[in-house]
Amino acid sequence: MSGIIMQALEQAIRDKARELLA
């Protein structure tokens, strides 16, 4: 289960990074 959580967190971080870069 922790793997799924880590994946979700990574995706959220990438989304935020995209917003910050854009």
C-alpha distance matrix in Angstrom:
0.0 3.8 5.3 5.3 6.6 8.8 10.1 11.0 12.6 14.5 15.8 17.0 18.7 20.3 21.6 23.0 24.6 26.2 27.6 29.0 30.5 32.0
3.8 0.0 3.8 5.4 5.0 6.1 8.6 9.8 10.4 12.2 14.3 15.3 16.3 18.3 19.9 21.0 22.3 24.3 25.8 26.7 28.2 30.1
5.3 3.8 0.0 3.8 5.4 5.1 6.2 8.7 9.9 10.5 12.4 14.3 15.3 16.6 18.5 20.1 20.9 22.6 24.6 25.7 26.7 28.5
5.3 5.4 3.8 0.0 3.8 5.5 5.1 6.2 8.6 9.9 10.7 12.4 14.3 15.4 16.7 18.5 19.9 21.2 22.9 24.5 25.7 27.0
6.6 5.0 5.4 3.8 0.0 3.8 5.4 5.1 6.2 8.6 9.9 10.6 12.3 14.3 15.4 16.5 18.2 20.0 21.2 22.5 24.2 25.7
8.8 6.1 5.1 5.5 3.8 0.0 3.8 5.5 5.0 6.1 8.7 9.9 10.5 12.3 14.2 15.3 16.3 18.3 20.0 20.9 22.2 24.1
10.1 8.6 6.2 5.1 5.4 3.8 0.0 3.8 5.4 5.1 6.3 8.7 9.9 10.6 12.4 14.4 15.3 16.6 18.6 20.0 20.9 22.5
11.0 9.8 8.7 6.2 5.1 5.5 3.8 0.0 3.8 5.5 5.2 6.2 8.7 9.9 10.6 12.5 14.2 15.4 16.8 18.5 19.9 21.1
12.6 10.4 9.9 8.6 6.2 5.0 5.4 3.8 0.0 3.8 5.4 5.1 6.1 8.6 9.8 10.6 12.1 14.2 15.4 16.4 18.1 19.8
14.5 12.2 10.5 9.9 8.6 6.1 5.1 5.5 3.8 0.0 3.8 5.5 5.1 6.2 8.7 9.9 10.4 12.3 14.3 15.2 16.2 18.1
15.8 14.3 12.4 10.7 9.9 8.7 6.3 5.2 5.4 3.8 0.0 3.8 5.4 5.1 6.2 8.7 9.8 10.6 12.5 14.3 15.2 16.4
17.0 15.3 14.3 12.4 10.6 9.9 8.7 6.2 5.1 5.5 3.8 0.0 3.8 5.4 5.1 6.3 8.6 9.9 10.7 12.4 14.2 15.3
18.7 16.3 15.3 14.3 12.3 10.5 9.9 8.7 6.1 5.1 5.4 3.8 0.0 3.8 5.4 5.1 6.0 8.5 9.9 10.4 12.1 14.0
20.3 18.3 16.6 15.4 14.3 12.3 10.6 9.9 8.6 6.2 5.1 5.4 3.8 0.0 3.8 5.5 5.0 6.1 8.7 9.8 10.3 12.0
21.6 19.9 18.5 16.7 15.4 14.2 12.4 10.6 9.8 8.7 6.2 5.1 5.4 3.8 0.0 3.8 5.5 5.1 6.4 8.8 9.9 10.5
23.0 21.0 20.1 18.5 16.5 15.3 14.4 12.5 10.6 9.9 8.7 6.3 5.1 5.5 3.8 0.0 3.8 5.4 5.0 6.2 8.6 9.7
24.6 22.3 20.9 19.9 18.2 16.3 15.3 14.2 12.1 10.4 9.8 8.6 6.0 5.0 5.5 3.8 0.0 3.8 5.4 5.0 6.0 8.4
26.2 24.3 22.6 21.2 20.0 18.3 16.6 15.4 14.2 12.3 10.6 9.9 8.5 6.1 5.1 5.4 3.8 0.0 3.8 5.4 5.1 5.9
27.6 25.8 24.6 22.9 21.2 20.0 18.6 16.8 15.4 14.3 12.5 10.7 9.9 8.7 6.4 5.0 5.4 3.8 0.0 3.8 5.5 5.1
29.0 26.7 25.7 24.5 22.5 20.9 20.0 18.5 16.4 15.2 14.3 12.4 10.4 9.8 8.8 6.2 5.0 5.4 3.8 0.0 3.8 5.5
30.5 28.2 26.7 25.7 24.2 22.2 20.9 19.9 18.1 16.2 15.2 14.2 12.1 10.3 9.9 8.6 6.0 5.1 5.5 3.8 0.0 3.8
32.0 30.1 28.5 27.0 25.7 24.1 22.5 21.1 19.8 18.1 16.4 15.3 14.0 12.0 10.5 9.7 8.4 5.9 5.1 5.5 3.8 0.0
